[in-house]
Amino acid sequence: MIFPKIIGYICQKILTFISSQLQHKIYSLIKFMDSYIIEWLNLVVRWIHVITGIAWIGSSFFFNWLDSQLTPPENQEPKVEGELWMIHSGGFYQLEKTMISPSEIPRVLHWFKWEAYSTWISGIFLLGIVYYTGSGVYLIDSEIADLSYGMAVSISLGTILASWLVYDFIWTSALGEKGWFTVMISFLLLFGIIWWFHQWFGSRAAYIHVGAVMGTLMVGNVWWRIIPSQTKLVEAVKAGKTPEASLGIKAKQRSLHNNYMTLPVVFIMISNHFPNTFAHYFNWAILIAIIVIGATVRHFFNLKNKGHLNIWILPVAMAAIFALIYVTKPDATISNSPDTVTFGTEHIPYALARTILDQRCVSCHSSRPTDDVFRVAPKGIMFDNNERVHALANLIKIQSVTTIAMPLGNKTGMTHEERVILGRWVDEGASIK
């Protein structure tokens, strides 16, 4: 009994030391970076991330389609598994695929890896810019878990790394030969990761971290499994040897994994603009549902590419989306519960709504923010004049009442009562008189 306690104590001390050192290093970096520069870095890196992501996902879609469209070669070339003729850009293209060694390696051999590496590197860099800077305003929500900054970053990076190690172990061990059973275990692992992140981080951060995990699994497949297998294939051909067939099979398996993760990852990339998903009470369940739906839709197209038109899959997926929309509709009780506010059925005066905005929102959403992180109003939204407040009334309700996405991490301490008042003020017409 004593030995486990000693191990636990040592691990706790190591983790505390690492988190404190990490916090110190990151703070030292941030101190020399103006928020204006960070905002520009956010934009540029996000742009790069989208560009490289399009290239990576595009190549995944193309090669999956290509494999399913190959036909036996007309010249009966024994080394050629299949060929494909295409017309594009005013010309004809002939492609051949061989699973056994060609007579020689051509002088120019195109590899498809830098799209993956660049997407992951820019994504991790973007994760640092958005979630590791700014005192963890996007990362930490004290109402969910009262974490220190260093601990939050440690959980973030540690979980991303551990996810790859566990996933790769599953598929390289004997479990990897169990077919659909292994697939279900992998799904359960992912669902557990989703639940785990929602126990520690703000809802927006939890979603993005799931995307970071899936992106890490995908780039890990490329870096550690696909490219090494292809390298061995090339080396065998150069040495005049016959490559092991298992190398191509293993590379194809991981490539297929990546193909099924593409649509869920794309959804997560855009989800932080839509708080009706990440800010919902059952946000983790919504994300699980979207991942399953996205993978199912991807499966439809994979089957279609092979000539199997299971048209019923799309209506089922669409029905699942509509069901999700219905079950996640906003609860009207928060903006219509007079028993929770002192005004009862009385009209909500603008002066009261304005006071709440000034106390809870204007520190960030102003032409001259006083917040310790934001030096420029997030997304350019400002509440400096009453006319602007009136124009943004519906957005105010969506962000701070319906989804409770704002204030970020409830940094300014907006109460339930104040949210009810704002919701009722908007429902009554958002009068500024």
Buried (B, 14 or more C-beta within 10 A) or exposed (E): EEEEEEEEEEEEEEBBEBBBEBBEEBEEEBEEEEBEEBBEBBEEBBEBBBBBBEBBBEBBBEBBBBBBBBEEBEEEEEEBBBBBEEEEEEEEEEEBBBBEBEEEEEEEEEEBBEBBBBBBBBBBBBBBBBBBBBBBBBBBBEEBBEBBBBBBBBBBBEBBEEBBEBBBEBBEEEEBEEEEEBBEBBBEBBBEBBBBBBEBBBBBBBBBBBBBBBBBBBBBBBBBBBBBBBEBBBEBBEEEEEBEEEBBEBBBBBBBBBBBBBBBBBBBBEBBEBBBBBBBEEBBBBBBBBBBBBBBBBBBBBBBBEEEEEEEBBEBBEEBBEEBEEEBEBEEEBBEBEEBBEEEEEEBBBEBBBEBBEEBBBBBBBEEBEBEBBBBBBEEBBBEEEEBBBEBBEEBBBBBBBBBBBBBBBBBEBEEEBBBBBBBBBBEEBBBE
